[in-house]
Amino acid sequence: MPRTVSSSPVRDLLALTARPEVISFAGGLPAPDLFDLDGMRAAFDRALTRRALQYASSEGDPDLRARVAERMIARGLPTPGEDLLVTTGSQQALTLVVTALLEPGAVVAVEEPTYLAALQAFRLAGARVVPVAGDEHGVDPAALAEVVERDRPTLLYLVPTFANPTGRTLTPERRAAIAALADRHGLWVVEDDPYGELRYRGEHVPALASMSGRVLHLGSFSKIGAPRLRLGWLRAPAELLRTLVVVKQAADLHTSTVDQAAAAAYLAANDLSAHVRALCAAYGERRDAMIAALPGTVPDGSRWTDPDGGTFVWVTLPGGVDAADVLAAALARDVAFVPGASFFATTPDPATMRLSFTTNTVERIAEGMRRLAGAWQ
Ligand SMILES: Cc1ncc(COP(=O)(O)O)c(C=O)c1O
């Protein structure tokens, strides 16, 4: 008997918002107008050699691994290229970790709310997902200590920097406390970090992986390059990396060698950090435009996060409003967002919603927020 699985409400919603007249704040999509199409085309042209068409090692293109490692070192995370596994997006890295570490019935601790597709991966593996209480500064280490004591989780899953869906960032002090706890209890921690480079204000926060050998750090080209490349990477301690490589072999032998070679060629010929700076300048303005429009858009008594980077603002509506009802009215006005309920591992809060500010220009954000304001009438 095949397992019963439910589809992702976010992916279902993306299908509804594909109509060109819809201004969508739903998906965490990078801005299509900011893709470096010419740079990518040139990189694929250079990459398309006979060698790039052949089978290759599961660990990934050595040139690409070395270049990714270099960028991680520049961001303060010491990383030899051998500690990296190239994956088909960071979503695959998550699946590999789940396969390598979780037996059915294993416990995974998560921040609540958290990334929906991670919850799906844990549930598909038959894991029991346990939420850890937190606040605007991320999960609370004292609450995590209680969960560790009571539920004995195998894994803690976090998006510590500019979280999906809330935009929150875990403070350096809490990172240090969580790293110490992981070391003490032999807890594995997944640091899922697709948004960390997209900072619009404030100071860089050190990666959790720089504080403990129990942390598996997941990175991605999706938000800083292009998501259809489907390229990500996983930095893991050597003994676990060996297992993950075998799991990767069983999953797909290796990630597309053509795409990997193109990414390596792109990094050789272009300054990706300069591209990221340009993204940050544009996204910072888009963030400000959405935050500025919120008081005139949502009902009095609403609250929202004020992210320093990333893609998302998380809104909590005043008592009794169900974001799913608002969505129906919003779609009728050709504007979309994601109701927050599906990001909860346990008890959903129907009064929450996630808005993405990166996909649309400042002008489209202003128009979309005007349409959304009408959805409450
Ligand atoms: C927290 C988080 N992890 C992972 C992913 C998946 O990224 P990728 O495109 O690298 O598979 C996303 C995509 O939105 C995300 O928000």
The ligand as a MOL file (V3000), in Angstrom:
LIG
                    3D

  0  0  0     0  0            999 V3000
M  V30 BEGIN CTAB
M  V30 COUNTS 16 16 0 0 0
M  V30 BEGIN ATOM
M  V30 1 C 14.2050 27.2880 4.9190 0
M  V30 2 C 14.3330 26.7160 3.5570 0
M  V30 3 N 15.0700 25.6160 3.3800 0
M  V30 4 C 15.2210 25.0690 2.1700 0
M  V30 5 C 14.6050 25.6010 1.0580 0
M  V30 6 C 14.7690 24.9020 -0.2630 0
M  V30 7 O 15.8090 25.4620 -0.9540 0
M  V30 8 P 16.4160 24.8190 -2.2720 0
M  V30 9 O 15.8300 25.5530 -3.4190 0
M  V30 10 O 17.8880 25.0440 -2.1320 0
M  V30 11 O 16.0780 23.3730 -2.2990 0
M  V30 12 C 13.8130 26.7420 1.1800 0
M  V30 13 C 13.1300 27.2940 0.0130 0
M  V30 14 O 12.3130 28.1650 0.0680 0
M  V30 15 C 13.6710 27.3140 2.4730 0
M  V30 16 O 12.9290 28.4000 2.6850 0
M  V30 END ATOM
M  V30 BEGIN BOND
M  V30 1 1 1 2
M  V30 2 1 2 3
M  V30 3 2 2 15
M  V30 4 2 3 4
M  V30 5 1 4 5
M  V30 6 1 5 6
M  V30 7 2 5 12
M  V30 8 1 6 7
M  V30 9 1 7 8
M  V30 10 2 8 9
M  V30 11 1 8 10
M  V30 12 1 8 11
M  V30 13 1 12 13
M  V30 14 1 12 15
M  V30 15 2 13 14
M  V30 16 1 15 16
M  V30 END BOND
M  V30 END CTAB
M  END
